Amino acid sequence: MTIFYEPRLGHGLPHDPFNAIVGPRPIGWISTISASGVLNLAPYSFFNAFNYVPPIVGFSSVGAKDSLRNVQETGEFVWNLVTRPLAEAMNQTCAAVAPDINEFELANLTPQVCNIVRTPRVLESPVAFECRCTQIVQLERQDHQKVEAWLVLGEVVGVHISEALLKDGVYDTANAQHIMRGGGPADYFSIGPEQLFRMSRPKTPI
């Protein structure tokens, strides 16, 4: 037996299952800077990679938030990896604060100058992508009515990786302590070596 519902009519459950089903998801911990120089750092649960060459990542801002406005003004952003030791600091940057509040200071994090973009990265994060915005797309319903959500895409123009996460030159995802967003009101997941399994792609038939 299964349940069926049409999202436009509501799900009738204690919590919307959509986010839990499409999950866990990598966290878009996005640092930006306004045209006037105010720093911003915020996590986005709608985040992922979309292309290899050039590498393109994107996050969706549900509502016109500070990160979106800053990218619109400057054309750049930085993605910072959230690891288990940084979980509490990341959570602090979730706080709904005024645009003039610097979340780096709020979470006791260190802004580190980047190599290419003006926006700083999180020094404490072991991985960061410097990004230049390529597209900002306002999402639409099937009837083309605009939704108050914007997909921000950016080309990765610079990559920072802690040498501790490279094993014989290969990035060690299993031991990097990534955390990801789940679907419940406060659900997160971590990954480690115990979740690792390998499966090679099938060979192309001759």
C-alpha positions in Angstrom: 0.0 0.0 0.0 1.2 3.5 -0.8 -0.1 7.0 -0.2 -0.6 9.5 -3.1 -1.0 13.2 -2.9 -0.8 16.2 -5.2 1.6 18.7 -3.8 -0.6 21.7 -4.8 -3.3 20.3 -2.5 -1.1 19.5 0.5 0.4 16.3 1.8 -1.6 15.9 5.0 1.5 14.6 6.9 3.2 15.9 10.0 6.1 17.1 7.9 6.6 17.6 4.1 8.3 14.4 2.9 9.8 16.0 -0.3 13.0 17.2 1.3 13.5 13.9 3.1 13.0 11.8 -0.1 15.4 14.0 -2.1 18.2 13.6 0.4 20.5 13.7 2.1 21.8 16.6 0.1 25.2 18.3 0.2 25.1 21.7 1.9 25.8 24.8 0.0 27.6 26.9 2.6 27.9 30.0 0.5 30.0 33.0 1.4 29.3 36.3 -0.5 30.2 40.0 -0.1 27.9 42.9 -0.9 28.9 45.8 -3.2 29.5 47.9 -0.1 31.8 45.2 1.5 29.5 43.5 4.0 30.3 39.8 4.4 27.6 37.1 4.4 27.7 33.4 5.1 24.7 31.1 4.8 23.9 27.4 4.3 21.6 26.3 1.5 20.1 22.8 1.4 19.3 23.0 -2.3 22.8 22.8 -3.7 24.7 20.5 -6.0 27.2 20.2 -8.9 25.8 20.4 -12.5 28.8 20.1 -14.9 32.3 18.6 -15.1 34.1 20.8 -17.6 33.9 23.6 -16.8 32.9 22.7 -13.2 29.6 24.4 -12.4 27.8 24.4 -9.1 24.6 26.0 -8.0 22.3 26.7 -5.1 18.7 27.7 -4.9 17.6 30.7 -2.8 14.0 30.2 -1.7 13.2 33.9 -1.2 15.3 36.9 -2.2 17.9 36.4 0.5 21.2 38.3 1.1 23.3 35.7 -0.7 21.2 36.1 -3.9 21.4 39.9 -3.7 25.1 39.9 -3.1 25.7 37.6 -6.1 23.5 39.9 -8.2 25.7 42.8 -7.2 29.1 41.3 -7.5 28.8 38.3 -9.8 30.6 35.9 -7.5 30.4 33.6 -4.5 32.4 30.9 -2.7 31.2 27.4 -1.7 32.7 26.1 1.6 32.6 22.4 2.6 30.7 21.7 5.8 32.4 18.9 7.9 31.3 17.3 11.1 33.6 19.5 13.2 32.0 22.6 11.5 28.4 21.5 12.0 27.6 23.8 14.9 29.3 26.8 13.3 27.3 26.2 10.1 24.1 26.0 12.1 24.9 29.4 13.7 25.0 30.9 10.2 21.4 29.7 9.6 20.2 32.5 11.9 17.8 35.0 10.4 19.7 38.2 11.0 19.8 41.7 9.5 21.8 42.2 6.2 24.4 44.2 8.0 25.3 41.3 10.4 28.5 39.4 9.5 27.8 35.7 10.0 31.6 35.0 10.0 31.7 36.9 13.3 28.4 35.4 14.5 29.8 31.9 14.2 33.4 32.7 15.2 34.8 31.8 11.8 37.7 33.3 9.9 37.3 35.0 6.5 40.3 34.1 4.3 41.2 36.0 1.2 40.7 34.0 -2.0 43.1 33.8 -4.9 40.7 35.0 -7.7 37.4 36.3 -6.4 37.0 39.2 -3.9 34.7 37.1 -1.7 36.5 35.4 1.2 36.3 31.7 2.0 35.9 30.1 5.4 39.5 29.4 6.6 38.3 26.6 8.9 36.7 24.7 6.0 39.1 22.1 4.3 37.6 22.7 0.8 36.4 25.8 -1.0 35.3 26.6 -4.5 35.8 30.1 -5.8 32.9 30.8 -8.2 31.9 33.4 -10.8 28.2 33.5 -11.5 27.1 32.3 -14.9 23.3 32.4 -14.6 20.6 33.3 -12.2 17.3 31.7 -13.1 14.0 32.5 -11.4 12.1 29.2 -11.1 8.6 28.8 -12.6 5.6 26.6 -12.1 4.3 24.3 -14.9 2.0 27.2 -16.0 5.0 29.5 -16.1 4.0 31.5 -13.1 7.1 32.8 -11.4 8.1 31.2 -8.0 9.9 33.1 -5.3 13.0 31.0 -5.7 16.2 31.6 -7.7 18.7 29.1 -9.0 22.2 30.6 -8.8 24.8 28.9 -11.0 28.5 29.6 -11.0 31.6 28.3 -12.7 34.3 27.1 -10.3 37.3 29.2 -11.1 39.5 28.2 -8.1 39.6 25.2 -5.8 41.2 25.0 -2.3 41.8 21.5 -0.8 43.5 20.7 2.4 46.4 18.3 1.7 45.2 16.1 4.6 42.2 15.1 2.5 44.4 13.8 -0.4 45.4 10.2 -0.3 48.0 9.4 -2.9 46.6 12.4 -4.8 43.0 11.2 -4.7 40.4 13.1 -2.7 39.4 11.0 0.3 35.6 11.6 0.5 35.1 8.7 2.9 37.3 10.3 5.6 36.6 14.0 4.9 33.7 14.0 7.4 31.2 15.6 5.0 27.8 16.3 6.5 24.6 16.5 4.5 21.1 17.9 5.0 18.2 15.5 5.6 14.5 16.2 5.4 13.2 16.5 8.9 13.1 19.8 10.9 16.6 19.1 12.2 18.0 16.1 10.4 21.5 15.9 9.1 23.7 12.9 8.0 27.4 12.2 8.1 29.3 9.8 5.9 32.4 7.8 6.7 34.4 4.7 5.5 31.6 2.4 6.6 29.3 3.8 4.0 31.8 3.4 1.2 31.3 0.7 -1.5 32.6 0.6 -5.1 30.9 -0.3 -8.3 32.5 0.2 -11.7 30.5 1.3 -14.7 29.6 -1.5 -17.1 32.0 -1.9 -20.1 30.6 -0.7 -23.4 29.7 -3.7 -25.6 31.9 -4.2 -28.6 
